[in-house]
Amino acid sequence: MPNHPKTPTTLHVGYILKQYPRLSETFILNEILGLEASGIDVSVFSLRHATEGRFHPAVASVKAEVHYPANLDKAAFLDALRALPELRVEQLPEVLDFLDQIPADRRARLALSAIAVAERAHSDGIDHLHAHFLTVAAHTAHLAHLLTGLPYSVTAHAKDIYRHTVDWEIAARVAEAAASVITVCDANLRYLAHRLDGSDAKLTRIYNGLGPQDPPVPATARTTGLVLGVGRLVEKKGFDLLVDAVASLGPTHSHLHCVIIGDGDQRQALGEQATRLGIEGRVTFAGPLPQHEVAKWLRQAQVMVAPCRIGNDGNQDALPTVLLEALGAGLPAVTTPVAGIPEIIEDGVEGVIVPCDDANALAAAVGDLLADSNRLEKMTEAGPTKLADRFDRQRSIAALIATFPSRQMT
């Protein structure tokens, strides 16, 4: 995609991402579109090539040029050598010191990627670097900062801060050097303030925001008994609990049917679970779907179920985008109090909060909602109001831009 014109007053931000685009990271797509709509010039550095084969149609609306920085080959090594004289070679001792903290099998790729990003950022006149996730993308941004002097910021999400394997010594070093560390909910903000205590990290919370949504659908126009789950089929999403709940509700809810959208390493196990429970006819595994198709299901179902839990590795959700989308669709949700979820769903207002890993409580809450049309209608009306008040993309983008360099650079 060709470069689009840059005026002397346009701020140029380089986004560093592990992989772009991805079906499961609509929050990044929404953010880039919001920045471009606000007049920010964006370039994307994707450290890995996209491998999923299916993309959201909205990707076509992104103007940003996408760069794939480096491969581990001789040509990449020679390109890095040629680029170094144009960069801040006096910073190489600090670059090497940082690389010494990285596992040995990742150092070469990280170094080559960072040099390639730094060289391109320097030659293209990028003013600021922004990375999503406090792992390899943030490590690349930090090294590119050392090599160019460009400021950088990082957005921390969930797996990058909650997994037991997080190296907090590296994270603190990256966070301290960043112009800002943004995170997506107050629960994350409290957790990071504790884990990064003693560093000079500049932490701020900015909710992920959604752009314009299709109109919500009233509860009376939805498919009776249709229950929806959306997300990656992995441990932390808790879809095994949803399958158990469907089995529990089946004898008393003749119209009950569950559609689960997504894919992941638990797909086979979930299918076998449904068969073992004798409900394979009541559960449809629809696979991964693009955003506009998910939006249709959100406006057809009666209840969204998101039984999120903390995984054995510590991984958990922070601010699930699908629950924001459920607000916009007017779809009541039954979910759990993991991290920032209660900041999306207030118990009894836009949905119901139940304890984690409690299939009986989950089933009871779903069954109660399906049987109470008045309650469903009130929750349907409350969702879009919460979205507009707290998760509007225009306000989120304005807050994000405020963390970027204040001077419109030439």
Secondary structure, 3 states (H helix, E strand, C coil): CCCCCCCCCCCEEEEEEEECCCCCCHHHHHHHHHHHHCCCEEEEEEEECCCCCCCCHHHHHCCCEEECCCCCCHHHHHHHHHHHHHCCHHHHHHHHHHHCCCCHHHHHHHHHHHHHHHHHHHHHCCCEEEEECCCHHHHHHHHHHHHHCCCEEEEECCHHHHCCCCCHHHHHHHHHHCCEEEECCHHHHHHHHHHCCCCCCCEEECCCCECCCCCCCCHHHCCCCEEEEECCCCHHHCHHHHHHHHHHHHHHCCCCEEEEECCCCCHHHHHHHHHHCCCCCCEEEEECCCHHHHHHHHCCCCEEEECCCCCCCCCCCCCCHHHHHHHHHCCCEEECCCCCHHHHCCECCCEEECCCCCHHHHHHHHHHHHCCHHHHHHHHHHHHHHHHHHCEHHHHHHHHHCCCCCCCCC
